[in-house]
Amino acid sequence: MHRLWEVIAGSSGSVAGAFCGRSASIALNELGTASTFGAKLEQLRGRSVLLATHEQLATAAALVELDGVARRLVLCTPDLTPDQLAGVAVAAAADVIVVDAAAARVSTLALAHIESSALPTRGTLERRCSEDTEWVLLTSGTTGQPKLVSHTFESLAGALPRQAAALNPVVWSTFYDIRRYGGLQIYLRAVLSGSSLVLSSGGESTHDFLARAAALGVTHISGTPSHWRRALMSGEVALISPQYVRLSGEVADQTVLDSLHAAFPGARVAHAFASTEAGVAFDVNDGLAGFPADLINDPKGSINMKVQNGTLWIRSGRTAARYLGEAAPPLAGADGYVDTGDMVELEAGRFYFRGRKGGIINVGGLKVYPEEVESVLNADPRVRMSRVTARRNPLVGSLVVADVVLSQGAQTIDEASAAKLKSELLNACRRSLAAHKVPAQLRFVPALEMNAAGKLVRAGA
């Protein structure tokens, strides 16, 4: 397979796409004749490189330049603490770190530092691909040291399309950081098809990001369900008119899918299942939550799935190779299947996601999947998003509590109306759920915290 730079160079200057950051842009064609590293590029050949830039634009250019040049590329997100970053450097046997002007947090690492410039500069470069670069992505690490997941370029990009639309140019964008698996998939789709990619920026408001994406003509855009709920809640989705909307990273319930169909009646709305370890397993394009059972019973192509003890397992050519680091656990079982940790249940010929295996709330020995309760709460049109967590209880171990963000029109209700709505939401839970799953406490809150990956923070109450 051609490396990224070879794909761009092989286009004979016909690539029209660009990486579009908050304050600057880089045309893909520029990276065929110029470099953000200049003469320093050769210093990175054959090295294990930490990409620890602050801005995504610098990372976007560096990935094109270093794929096929560096021995290993480790994509580090800005939310890593200095201790976490130091642990990543050891596990990846890194010998050089790439930074930009804003990445001051890495100055104490005992590695060779190379700074990428903000924009490419022309120069005499020996552009050749001599390495089969290993791509390393990090799990979220929100509860400790992140795992390092090793991919090949083939496992990341082998199934992605290589040809841009001839008549209708595609402009991609994503709420995700491209240094995480979901964002990297969008990045690779854009580069391999010669399309433009509008990058989000740390600290940028949803309004400013979507306004910028709209001004640049975004046609395809992705994010987590939490990203989309937040944009729907504020009404800022009205800024864009995409042709394709994609959700991944969390359970996409029917309410958020229906809301996006209503917001973008002319768009195709799809939700995908993927994980950093298992890769992309499938896309669902029928407008319904969950996925058809025949994806399990009649696998398509090289992707095989099974449900074992209620958990989804995946085996495919898009699966990562291994975890890096001393005493790293095996990534897959002996049969090549990866345990995703996502619990599913079969109902009327369709599998529905119930939640993460590690996120189950134990109420007196009975299981509660937070996402199942959230789906009931979110189905009320006055609710924009919710988060269900556990509160410790000496009698039953844990109780279920729910934090609810109301939709824009319901946020200013008076105390009596709030009490009535709370009662109605709890009654809806009682009608749909077993008694132990009904929240013991329901609170209205102005917002819910999201982590750097765009997912709800689910720390216990």
Secondary structure, DSSP 8 states (H G I E B T S, - for coil): ---HHHHHHTTTT----EEE-SS-EEETTHHHHEESSGGGGGGGTT-EEEE--SSHHHHHHHHHHHTTTSSEEEE--TT--HHHHHHHHHHTT--EEEE-TT-GGGTTSSSEEEE--SS-EE-----------EEEEE---TTSS--EEEE-HHHHHTTS-----SSS--EEEESS-TTSHHHHHHHHHHHHTT-EEEE--TT--HHHHHHHHHHTT--EEEE-HHHHHHHHHHTGGGG---SEEEE-SS---HHHHHHHHHH-TTSEEEEEEEETTTEEEEEE-SS-SSEETHHHHS--TT-EEEEETTEEEEESTTS--EEESTT---SS-TTS-EEEEEEEEEETTEEEEEEEGGG-EEETTEEE-HHHHHHHHHTSTTEEEEEEEEEEETTTEEEEEEEEEE-GGGTT--HHHHHHHHHHHHHHHHHHS-GGGS-SEEEE-S---B-TTS-B-----
